[in-house]
Amino acid sequence: MSTKKIAHVLGDAEQIEAITKRVKRAQGQLGAVARMLEEGRNCDEIVTQMSAVSKAVNTAAFTLISASLKECIVESKSNSDAVTAQLQKLFLSLA
């Protein structure tokens, strides 16, 4: 028995741009963490920076999921219940 995975591609260009900016910011912050480690910076500073990376990535993920969920509900696709269930599962994976 084959199960087809339900997928949704975010179509909101404004949300895509905002999420992309946040991910790129997190990428820069992660690079800063690597440099701080190489430079022998203190643990408090490094952990603070790592916390900022984590928050940026999680916010990007939640934004992506919530924007996708909104689109699915607004579009009222025939498979919107399945897509909604999949997106809820993604929300829980971040919890």
C-alpha positions in Angstrom: 0.0 0.0 0.0 1.5 3.3 -1.1 0.9 6.5 0.8 1.4 9.8 -1.0 2.9 12.5 1.1 0.9 15.7 1.1 3.0 18.8 0.4 2.4 22.5 0.2 4.7 25.0 -1.4 4.4 28.5 0.1 3.2 31.0 -2.5 3.3 34.2 -0.6 6.3 36.1 -1.9 6.4 38.5 1.0 6.5 35.7 3.5 9.1 33.9 1.5 11.3 37.0 1.5 10.9 37.5 5.2 11.7 33.9 6.0 14.7 33.9 3.7 16.0 37.0 5.4 15.6 35.4 8.8 17.4 32.2 7.7 20.3 34.2 6.2 20.5 36.2 9.4 20.7 32.9 11.4 23.4 31.6 8.9 25.5 34.7 9.7 25.0 34.3 13.4 26.1 30.6 13.1 29.2 31.7 11.3 29.9 34.1 14.2 29.5 31.2 16.7 32.2 29.3 14.7 34.5 32.3 14.8 33.9 32.8 18.5 34.8 29.2 19.2 38.0 29.5 17.1 38.9 32.7 18.8 38.5 31.2 22.3 35.7 33.6 23.4 34.0 32.9 26.7 31.1 30.4 27.0 28.5 33.0 28.0 29.0 35.0 24.8 29.0 31.9 22.6 25.8 30.4 24.3 24.1 33.8 23.9 24.9 33.8 20.2 23.8 30.2 19.8 20.5 31.1 21.5 20.0 33.8 18.9 20.6 31.3 16.1 18.2 28.9 17.6 15.5 31.5 18.0 16.0 32.8 14.4 15.7 29.3 12.9 12.7 28.4 15.0 10.9 31.6 14.2 11.6 31.1 10.5 10.2 27.5 10.7 7.1 28.6 12.6 6.5 31.5 10.2 6.8 29.1 7.2 4.4 26.6 8.7 1.8 29.2 9.8 1.9 31.0 6.5 1.5 27.6 4.7 -1.4 26.7 7.0 -3.1 30.0 6.3 -2.8 29.5 2.6 -4.2 26.0 2.8 -7.2 27.2 4.8 -7.9 30.2 2.5 -7.5 28.2 -0.7 -9.9 25.5 0.6 -8.2 22.8 -1.5 -9.8 19.4 -1.7 -6.9 18.0 0.3 -6.7 20.9 2.7 -7.6 18.7 5.7 -4.6 16.4 4.9 -2.3 19.4 4.3 -3.5 21.0 7.5 -2.8 17.7 9.4 0.7 17.6 7.9 1.5 21.2 8.9 0.2 20.6 12.4 2.6 17.6 12.6 5.4 20.0 11.5 4.4 22.4 14.3 4.7 19.6 16.8 8.1 18.6 15.5 9.4 22.0 16.6 7.9 21.9 20.0 
